[in-house]
């Protein structure tokens, strides 16, 4: 059912890196998630179900952030961690699909290691920390420093999801807001700070592989304009969801279908 699901860790130069892998295809797909209060460990079954559309064509890889983080960590560092993992796991080349902060890391990987990226999909992300990102993520850092997961969750849910989605799951939200919290608040803050320091806008033209951008017009975190900015700079295809925001990758039923269709073109 889970297509040869593997949950493991690999040692890289900066410590251990947890990963999840599944699928029976001959090609590789690396999916890089956004900033999260939870680690990837133990999430293999959930991820394999969420992204089962890719399991027949690909061997799918999810890499977590490195186990130990230090102040000053950047998205460029996190991209290099994935490159190191690719080398150690003999992933010669892969299609890469990054969402939110994961999209930032994906861009950094494609810029620094172009020979490793065949195609690139960038979902609800930004090539640089715009004013909206600085304000929003900056608040999350402050909340984390105060160990205030309630405020992190309340704001994240309200900014990410549409009103329709929030109404649908209204009964569960108070429970999630209370129970979901980072195991390490300092780790969360450091990873969030990596978003605030990121800027690859002027280097986007170094990305030579095919790229697809997917964004949400109602994105209250990275903004829809950030998605358009990337597509305009690279001159690549873009699809904007007019009715969704930052959680378009969860709420839009055709999101993974669009990713799959793009990755399957001429391959």
PyMOL commands that set and color helices and strands:
alter all, ss='L'
color gray80, all
select helices_A, chain A and resi 44-50+52-54+75-88+101-112+114-116+131-145+149-160+163-168+170-179+185-196+201-206+224-234+248-251+255-264
alter helices_A, ss='H'
color red, helices_A
select strands_A, chain A and resi 6-12+15-22+27-32+58-63+94-99+117-123+210-216+237-241
alter strands_A, ss='S'
color yellow, strands_A
deselect
rebuild
show_as cartoon
